[in-house]
């Protein structure tokens, strides 16, 4: 069972090899005033207020700490551990959290421009892994020449006191639970699975479970910025990393430098709206996949058009609900796992051939291909072990906002609206939100606008057919931020920068290296 509110660069280790077609910049378009657009007006009116610019005395020991850097991995990579208070309102050294940090030193011979902090999203994806496998080696060479590329795993994630909620065997069972219940027994099974997941998180994390919010992670970033010696934060955040970066700007506008927010989230939207929007985003991405697929003679969903392809996929999921498929291993391909497998392939066009093959073999009776795609989504290794992505993902989402539904009945009532967003994925996405319903840590946040008045110009990047962070979110975030410019990539896949799109890369590079802000509304 997937927790669908997942926003990350999918397959970051693969991302350095992705080559998308170049795009043509349209630099002469007039600036767009988005302050009164529908995208900017869909959310709540409350605004995230900045913190005082002066660092409180009780936090000075954290801001004044020295990092003990040690070589790690390839030449030029160094790792360290940052201390941060568990609770910023009541710092106590006995409760400090330890956060994993990595940097790839600038490769140029001149004086470095400072640090470029990065985050791949999730929530729950590892920034340390992003630097090691992609940003530190695959970001444009001119950027790596000027900046130390820095990543810090947020609290509760990967190397930073990771939350782990279930044994690997129990997680296998959790991912197979029917998330589109057709009976009271199936609804009860879904609730029991969610309850066991939440109890496991609480037992493992203890007090940390209530202190993994995006606001706290942004405050950790400010500590790291100071410790690194940077006057202002320079940052590239992907997917959920855009919420982290925007939150930083809202809390610390005077310390916000060049921020790139790629695959943007809209912080003003309540959780239920976020989930409906994401449902529609994956439907848009599937339609793009289907449009490509039906033009091919070997398309497993036929050649009759995108609606027929969607109907065939829906029928396939229904068949799996009644009878899972063998996969060549102990696990069967259930409807839940198959849906997750299809969704995982929507993050990038490069997975479309793999999805066609997986669907073809599944329709022929073998579910191994779709199971492999689902495993990639869940970060399940071939040996059956899981990373902590899904655990941290739920933990952060469930404290950042109140649960969208108070139980299965409310989710069922919302199914028509979710199915309107996506006839194929809607029911699945509606019920997947229930993971937060009885979460053991109280939510500490709520939806809010972020204006970041006084911040330097911020670059928001949106992809028109992004499945996980729909383009309307980029419009919404750019409309809220006082100093934002919106860069649009007319294309498929999740996020755009450093994926081989020449127009996007050159625009972002100019912003990072020279501070050149593109005309608001530029399209690639």
PLY file of the C-alpha trace (Angstrom):
ply
format ascii 1.0
element vertex 524
property float x
property float y
property float z
element edge 523
property int vertex1
property int vertex2
end_header
0.00 0.00 0.00
1.55 3.27 -1.08
1.29 6.50 0.84
0.59 8.60 -2.21
1.74 11.98 -0.90
5.28 11.25 -2.06
7.20 14.05 -3.76
10.76 13.22 -4.73
13.19 12.96 -7.60
12.47 9.35 -8.56
15.54 7.22 -9.10
18.11 9.87 -8.25
20.94 7.45 -8.96
19.63 7.12 -12.49
19.01 10.79 -12.98
22.55 11.65 -14.05
22.14 9.48 -17.12
18.73 10.78 -18.18
18.79 12.64 -21.46
15.66 14.56 -22.42
15.21 16.53 -25.60
16.39 20.12 -25.50
13.82 22.86 -25.41
13.63 26.32 -26.88
13.56 29.27 -24.54
11.00 32.01 -25.07
12.79 34.86 -23.39
10.72 37.62 -24.93
7.43 36.68 -23.28
6.05 39.45 -21.05
6.23 39.00 -17.30
3.13 37.39 -15.86
1.32 38.95 -12.91
0.04 35.85 -11.14
-1.08 37.55 -7.93
-4.77 37.03 -8.75
-4.65 33.83 -10.77
-6.79 30.85 -9.91
-3.64 28.92 -9.04
-2.65 31.54 -6.50
-6.12 31.77 -4.94
-6.94 28.10 -4.32
-5.38 27.80 -0.87
-5.74 29.27 2.58
-5.02 32.90 3.43
-2.88 32.48 6.58
0.78 33.33 6.04
3.92 31.71 7.46
5.52 34.41 9.59
9.32 34.85 9.64
11.36 34.10 12.72
13.34 36.92 14.37
16.50 37.65 12.41
18.67 37.56 15.53
19.75 34.09 16.58
18.51 33.37 20.14
21.19 32.92 22.79
19.97 29.43 23.67
20.57 28.32 20.07
24.04 29.85 19.78
25.87 26.61 20.72
24.35 24.96 17.67
25.13 27.82 15.31
28.70 28.07 16.64
29.60 24.37 16.43
32.46 23.11 14.26
31.99 20.15 11.94
34.57 17.37 11.97
34.85 16.61 8.28
36.20 13.24 7.16
36.86 11.94 3.68
34.12 9.60 2.51
33.70 7.92 -0.83
35.30 9.31 -4.01
37.95 11.99 -3.93
36.56 15.36 -2.94
33.67 14.01 -0.84
33.62 14.72 2.89
31.13 13.74 5.58
30.29 15.14 9.00
27.58 15.16 11.67
25.61 18.25 12.65
23.96 18.60 16.06
20.51 20.20 16.27
18.01 20.53 19.11
15.18 18.02 19.14
12.82 20.82 20.13
13.74 24.36 19.08
11.33 25.75 21.67
13.16 23.96 24.50
16.70 23.03 23.41
18.40 20.45 25.61
21.79 19.02 24.68
20.77 15.67 26.15
18.06 15.35 23.48
20.02 16.63 20.48
19.50 14.97 17.11
22.49 14.08 14.95
22.16 14.89 11.26
24.26 13.37 8.48
25.97 15.88 6.18
28.01 15.39 3.01
29.77 17.79 0.68
31.51 17.52 -2.65
34.18 20.20 -2.76
34.16 22.71 -5.59
36.26 21.44 -8.49
37.41 24.80 -9.87
40.81 26.34 -9.22
39.40 29.71 -8.16
37.77 30.82 -4.93
34.52 28.84 -4.33
31.28 30.79 -4.38
30.21 29.02 -1.20
27.90 26.11 -0.55
25.01 24.91 -2.69
22.67 22.91 -0.51
20.42 20.34 -2.20
17.44 18.18 -1.26
15.75 15.52 -3.45
12.32 15.60 -1.84
10.23 12.77 -0.48
9.73 13.69 2.23
12.10 10.93 3.22
14.58 10.85 0.35
18.26 11.14 1.27
20.11 14.35 0.41
23.38 12.59 1.22
22.61 9.96 -1.42
21.62 12.69 -3.90
25.00 14.39 -3.53
26.93 11.13 -3.67
25.13 9.63 -6.68
23.97 12.63 -8.69
24.40 16.26 -7.64
28.06 15.94 -6.67
28.96 14.26 -9.96
26.10 15.04 -12.35
25.20 18.68 -11.81
26.46 20.91 -14.63
30.26 21.16 -14.49
30.27 24.94 -14.24
28.11 24.78 -11.11
30.30 22.11 -9.49
33.38 24.21 -10.27
32.03 27.17 -8.28
30.14 25.57 -5.41
30.66 22.98 -2.71
27.61 20.74 -3.24
26.15 19.98 0.20
23.44 17.60 1.32
21.99 16.97 4.78
19.56 14.17 5.51
16.60 15.75 7.32
15.79 14.53 10.81
14.26 11.05 10.71
15.66 10.32 7.24
18.38 7.86 6.14
21.57 8.82 8.00
19.87 11.24 10.41
18.33 9.09 13.13
16.11 7.25 10.63
12.59 6.28 11.63
11.92 2.59 11.00
8.40 1.37 11.60
8.11 -2.25 10.46
10.26 -5.31 9.94
10.99 -6.05 6.29
8.53 -8.96 6.34
5.84 -6.77 7.90
6.49 -4.05 5.33
6.01 -6.63 2.58
2.60 -7.40 4.04
1.77 -3.70 4.41
2.50 -2.96 0.75
0.18 -5.78 -0.35
-2.87 -4.71 1.65
-5.88 -3.87 -0.51
-6.12 -0.09 -0.54
-9.39 -0.08 -2.51
-11.59 -2.00 -0.03
-14.80 -3.55 -1.36
-16.10 -4.94 1.93
-16.12 -4.32 5.66
-13.51 -7.04 6.10
-11.14 -5.38 3.62
-11.71 -1.97 5.25
-10.88 -3.47 8.66
-7.72 -5.07 7.23
-6.62 -1.70 5.83
-7.19 0.00 9.17
-5.29 -2.70 11.05
-2.36 -2.38 8.68
-2.26 1.41 9.07
-2.52 1.10 12.84
0.37 -1.37 12.99
2.46 0.93 10.81
1.78 3.93 13.06
2.44 1.98 16.27
5.74 0.76 14.88
6.80 4.30 14.03
5.96 5.50 17.54
7.79 2.64 19.21
10.91 3.21 17.12
11.09 7.00 17.04
9.81 7.99 20.47
9.82 11.77 20.95
11.44 12.32 17.56
8.16 11.38 15.84
6.65 14.69 16.89
9.70 16.68 15.76
10.21 15.83 12.09
8.23 18.70 10.62
9.27 20.69 7.59
9.62 23.81 9.76
12.10 22.02 12.02
14.04 20.66 9.03
14.24 24.19 7.60
15.59 25.45 10.91
18.21 22.71 10.80
19.20 24.01 7.37
19.76 27.46 8.82
22.07 26.02 11.47
24.03 24.23 8.76
24.20 27.39 6.61
25.81 29.28 9.49
28.19 26.46 10.36
29.31 26.29 6.73
30.11 30.00 6.83
27.56 31.13 4.25
25.91 34.50 4.77
22.89 33.40 2.76
21.50 30.02 1.71
22.02 28.93 -1.89
19.83 25.95 -2.63
18.37 23.56 -5.19
15.33 21.70 -3.90
13.42 19.15 -5.91
9.83 18.10 -5.33
9.11 18.14 -1.56
12.51 19.86 -1.35
10.73 22.92 -2.78
8.46 23.02 0.25
11.54 22.77 2.44
13.25 25.60 0.55
10.15 27.80 0.47
9.65 27.23 4.19
13.25 28.31 4.77
12.59 31.50 2.78
9.43 32.16 4.76
11.21 31.72 8.11
14.49 33.39 7.15
13.87 35.79 4.25
16.90 37.94 5.02
19.16 34.88 4.88
17.68 33.49 1.65
19.96 33.79 -1.35
19.59 32.03 -4.70
16.91 29.38 -4.23
15.84 27.04 -7.05
12.54 25.29 -6.30
12.03 22.64 -9.01
8.87 20.53 -9.09
7.18 22.95 -6.75
4.62 22.26 -4.04
1.94 24.73 -3.01
2.06 25.10 0.79
-1.28 26.91 0.91
-3.30 23.80 -0.01
-4.83 21.57 2.68
-3.90 17.90 2.59
-7.06 16.71 0.86
-6.61 19.20 -1.98
-2.94 18.24 -2.31
-3.93 14.60 -2.67
-6.64 15.33 -5.25
-4.25 17.48 -7.24
-1.61 14.77 -7.19
-4.21 12.24 -8.31
-4.95 14.46 -11.31
-1.22 14.88 -11.94
-0.68 11.14 -12.24
-3.73 10.91 -14.50
-2.19 13.54 -16.78
1.08 11.62 -16.81
-0.69 8.34 -17.57
-2.55 9.98 -20.44
0.79 11.13 -21.88
2.16 7.59 -21.49
-0.94 6.09 -23.08
-0.85 8.55 -25.99
2.70 7.40 -26.73
1.91 3.73 -26.13
-1.13 3.38 -28.40
0.91 4.57 -31.37
3.14 1.50 -31.01
2.28 -1.88 -32.50
3.34 -3.67 -29.32
1.36 -1.48 -26.89
-0.10 -3.84 -24.27
-3.06 -1.48 -23.81
-4.12 -1.61 -27.47
-4.13 1.00 -30.20
-7.65 2.37 -29.83
-6.79 5.59 -28.01
-6.01 6.88 -24.53
-9.49 6.31 -23.08
-9.51 2.70 -24.22
-6.02 2.27 -22.74
-7.24 3.65 -19.41
-10.26 1.36 -19.48
-8.03 -1.65 -20.13
-5.73 -0.72 -17.26
-8.71 -0.24 -14.95
-10.03 -3.66 -15.94
-6.60 -5.19 -15.35
-6.51 -3.73 -11.83
-10.01 -5.11 -11.17
-8.89 -8.58 -12.28
-5.92 -8.37 -9.90
-8.24 -7.38 -7.06
-9.99 -10.70 -7.55
-6.92 -12.80 -8.41
-3.30 -11.66 -7.88
-0.64 -12.79 -10.33
2.40 -15.00 -9.69
5.76 -13.26 -9.89
8.26 -16.10 -9.65
8.79 -15.44 -5.95
6.78 -15.78 -2.76
5.07 -12.41 -3.17
2.19 -12.14 -5.61
1.33 -9.08 -7.66
-1.72 -7.61 -5.96
-3.85 -4.74 -7.22
-2.10 -2.42 -4.76
1.40 -3.41 -5.89
0.45 -3.22 -9.57
-0.96 0.28 -9.14
2.22 1.34 -7.37
4.30 -0.16 -10.18
2.43 1.84 -12.81
2.66 5.01 -10.74
6.41 4.59 -10.26
6.91 4.62 -14.04
5.11 7.95 -14.35
8.00 9.86 -12.73
10.14 9.78 -15.88
9.69 9.02 -19.58
12.73 6.78 -19.38
10.63 4.22 -17.49
7.91 4.07 -20.14
9.53 1.24 -22.17
9.99 -0.72 -18.96
6.32 -0.17 -18.08
5.15 -1.34 -21.52
7.14 -4.52 -21.10
5.94 -5.03 -17.53
2.31 -4.59 -18.53
2.71 -6.95 -21.47
4.15 -9.72 -19.30
1.54 -9.10 -16.60
-1.30 -9.39 -19.11
0.35 -12.65 -20.13
0.19 -13.88 -16.53
3.55 -12.88 -15.01
3.60 -9.98 -12.54
7.38 -9.82 -11.99
7.95 -6.64 -14.03
5.33 -4.56 -12.24
6.50 -5.92 -8.90
10.02 -4.72 -9.71
8.71 -1.23 -10.49
6.77 -1.20 -7.21
9.91 -2.27 -5.34
11.80 0.66 -6.86
9.09 3.04 -5.63
9.28 1.60 -2.13
13.09 1.44 -2.09
12.95 -2.33 -1.53
16.30 -3.98 -2.25
16.66 -7.38 -3.97
17.53 -8.91 -0.59
14.11 -7.86 0.73
15.30 -4.97 2.90
13.66 -1.56 2.81
15.09 1.91 3.13
13.28 4.26 5.48
11.77 6.46 2.75
8.16 5.38 3.27
8.45 5.58 7.06
9.88 9.09 7.02
7.42 10.09 4.31
4.44 9.29 6.49
6.05 10.76 9.61
6.68 14.16 8.01
3.39 14.39 6.14
1.39 13.43 9.24
2.87 16.17 11.43
2.97 18.85 8.75
-0.82 18.93 8.33
-3.91 17.39 9.90
-5.11 14.16 8.30
-7.32 14.75 5.25
-9.97 12.25 6.46
-11.11 11.08 9.88
-11.74 7.52 8.76
-12.68 5.15 5.93
-16.23 6.50 5.61
-14.92 9.99 4.85
-12.46 8.55 2.33
-15.27 6.64 0.64
-17.38 9.81 0.47
-14.46 11.53 -1.28
-13.98 8.78 -3.87
-16.21 10.46 -6.51
-14.10 13.64 -6.38
-10.89 11.61 -6.58
-12.25 9.52 -9.45
-13.15 12.73 -11.25
-9.46 13.65 -10.94
-8.47 10.18 -12.19
-10.90 7.39 -13.09
-8.03 4.88 -12.94
-6.14 5.99 -9.82
-8.75 7.98 -7.89
-10.09 5.35 -5.50
-6.58 4.18 -4.64
-5.36 7.70 -3.89
-8.40 8.53 -1.73
-7.88 5.56 0.59
-4.08 5.89 0.65
-4.49 9.13 2.61
-5.77 7.22 5.67
-2.24 6.52 6.91
-2.37 9.79 8.91
-5.85 9.36 10.38
-4.79 7.91 13.76
-1.18 9.02 13.74
0.40 8.85 17.23
2.05 12.29 16.96
-0.21 15.33 16.83
0.13 17.53 13.73
2.13 20.66 14.48
1.54 22.46 11.18
-1.24 23.46 8.85
-1.61 24.77 5.33
-0.29 28.32 4.91
0.85 30.76 2.29
4.55 31.57 2.05
5.38 35.11 0.96
8.98 35.48 2.16
8.82 39.26 1.93
12.30 40.72 1.62
13.94 37.59 0.23
16.23 37.76 -2.78
14.66 36.67 -6.10
13.60 33.01 -5.99
13.38 30.77 -9.07
10.39 28.39 -9.20
10.48 25.68 -11.88
7.40 23.77 -13.02
6.93 20.98 -15.58
3.60 21.02 -17.39
2.97 17.26 -17.21
4.67 16.54 -13.90
2.81 13.67 -12.20
3.88 14.07 -8.57
3.94 17.87 -8.28
1.36 19.17 -10.77
2.20 22.32 -12.68
-0.60 24.26 -11.00
1.38 23.98 -7.75
4.34 25.77 -9.33
1.97 28.51 -10.42
0.52 28.68 -6.92
3.87 28.88 -5.12
5.23 31.46 -7.54
2.10 33.55 -7.04
2.57 33.55 -3.25
6.28 34.33 -3.04
6.92 38.07 -3.17
10.10 37.75 -5.22
9.53 34.65 -7.37
10.03 34.14 -11.09
8.37 31.11 -12.69
10.27 29.04 -15.25
8.06 26.58 -17.14
9.25 23.40 -18.84
6.67 22.13 -21.34
7.40 18.45 -20.99
6.90 15.15 -19.18
8.38 13.70 -16.03
9.05 14.88 -12.51
11.29 17.98 -12.20
13.47 19.51 -14.90
16.87 20.84 -13.80
20.03 18.84 -14.56
18.17 16.31 -16.64
19.61 17.27 -20.00
17.07 19.97 -20.93
19.39 22.64 -22.33
16.99 25.56 -21.97
16.23 24.77 -18.34
19.84 24.05 -17.41
21.23 27.22 -18.97
18.56 29.35 -17.29
19.09 27.83 -13.85
22.87 27.91 -14.22
22.79 31.63 -15.06
20.70 32.24 -11.96
22.96 30.18 -9.67
26.25 31.47 -11.06
25.49 35.07 -11.98
22.24 35.85 -10.20
20.49 36.36 -13.54
16.76 36.05 -12.97
14.80 34.98 -16.07
11.78 36.91 -17.22
8.83 35.78 -15.14
6.83 33.37 -17.29
9.75 32.14 -19.42
8.98 28.81 -21.08
11.24 26.01 -22.24
0 1
1 2
2 3
3 4
4 5
5 6
6 7
7 8
8 9
9 10
10 11
11 12
12 13
13 14
14 15
15 16
16 17
17 18
18 19
19 20
20 21
21 22
22 23
23 24
24 25
25 26
26 27
27 28
28 29
29 30
30 31
31 32
32 33
33 34
34 35
35 36
36 37
37 38
38 39
39 40
40 41
41 42
42 43
43 44
44 45
45 46
46 47
47 48
48 49
49 50
50 51
51 52
52 53
53 54
54 55
55 56
56 57
57 58
58 59
59 60
60 61
61 62
62 63
63 64
64 65
65 66
66 67
67 68
68 69
69 70
70 71
71 72
72 73
73 74
74 75
75 76
76 77
77 78
78 79
79 80
80 81
81 82
82 83
83 84
84 85
85 86
86 87
87 88
88 89
89 90
90 91
91 92
92 93
93 94
94 95
95 96
96 97
97 98
98 99
99 100
100 101
101 102
102 103
103 104
104 105
105 106
106 107
107 108
108 109
109 110
110 111
111 112
112 113
113 114
114 115
115 116
116 117
117 118
118 119
119 120
120 121
121 122
122 123
123 124
124 125
125 126
126 127
127 128
128 129
129 130
130 131
131 132
132 133
133 134
134 135
135 136
136 137
137 138
138 139
139 140
140 141
141 142
142 143
143 144
144 145
145 146
146 147
147 148
148 149
149 150
150 151
151 152
152 153
153 154
154 155
155 156
156 157
157 158
158 159
159 160
160 161
161 162
162 163
163 164
164 165
165 166
166 167
167 168
168 169
169 170
170 171
171 172
172 173
173 174
174 175
175 176
176 177
177 178
178 179
179 180
180 181
181 182
182 183
183 184
184 185
185 186
186 187
187 188
188 189
189 190
190 191
191 192
192 193
193 194
194 195
195 196
196 197
197 198
198 199
199 200
200 201
201 202
202 203
203 204
204 205
205 206
206 207
207 208
208 209
209 210
210 211
211 212
212 213
213 214
214 215
215 216
216 217
217 218
218 219
219 220
220 221
221 222
222 223
223 224
224 225
225 226
226 227
227 228
228 229
229 230
230 231
231 232
232 233
233 234
234 235
235 236
236 237
237 238
238 239
239 240
240 241
241 242
242 243
243 244
244 245
245 246
246 247
247 248
248 249
249 250
250 251
251 252
252 253
253 254
254 255
255 256
256 257
257 258
258 259
259 260
260 261
261 262
262 263
263 264
264 265
265 266
266 267
267 268
268 269
269 270
270 271
271 272
272 273
273 274
274 275
275 276
276 277
277 278
278 279
279 280
280 281
281 282
282 283
283 284
284 285
285 286
286 287
287 288
288 289
289 290
290 291
291 292
292 293
293 294
294 295
295 296
296 297
297 298
298 299
299 300
300 301
301 302
302 303
303 304
304 305
305 306
306 307
307 308
308 309
309 310
310 311
311 312
312 313
313 314
314 315
315 316
316 317
317 318
318 319
319 320
320 321
321 322
322 323
323 324
324 325
325 326
326 327
327 328
328 329
329 330
330 331
331 332
332 333
333 334
334 335
335 336
336 337
337 338
338 339
339 340
340 341
341 342
342 343
343 344
344 345
345 346
346 347
347 348
348 349
349 350
350 351
351 352
352 353
353 354
354 355
355 356
356 357
357 358
358 359
359 360
360 361
361 362
362 363
363 364
364 365
365 366
366 367
367 368
368 369
369 370
370 371
371 372
372 373
373 374
374 375
375 376
376 377
377 378
378 379
379 380
380 381
381 382
382 383
383 384
384 385
385 386
386 387
387 388
388 389
389 390
390 391
391 392
392 393
393 394
394 395
395 396
396 397
397 398
398 399
399 400
400 401
401 402
402 403
403 404
404 405
405 406
406 407
407 408
408 409
409 410
410 411
411 412
412 413
413 414
414 415
415 416
416 417
417 418
418 419
419 420
420 421
421 422
422 423
423 424
424 425
425 426
426 427
427 428
428 429
429 430
430 431
431 432
432 433
433 434
434 435
435 436
436 437
437 438
438 439
439 440
440 441
441 442
442 443
443 444
444 445
445 446
446 447
447 448
448 449
449 450
450 451
451 452
452 453
453 454
454 455
455 456
456 457
457 458
458 459
459 460
460 461
461 462
462 463
463 464
464 465
465 466
466 467
467 468
468 469
469 470
470 471
471 472
472 473
473 474
474 475
475 476
476 477
477 478
478 479
479 480
480 481
481 482
482 483
483 484
484 485
485 486
486 487
487 488
488 489
489 490
490 491
491 492
492 493
493 494
494 495
495 496
496 497
497 498
498 499
499 500
500 501
501 502
502 503
503 504
504 505
505 506
506 507
507 508
508 509
509 510
510 511
511 512
512 513
513 514
514 515
515 516
516 517
517 518
518 519
519 520
520 521
521 522
522 523
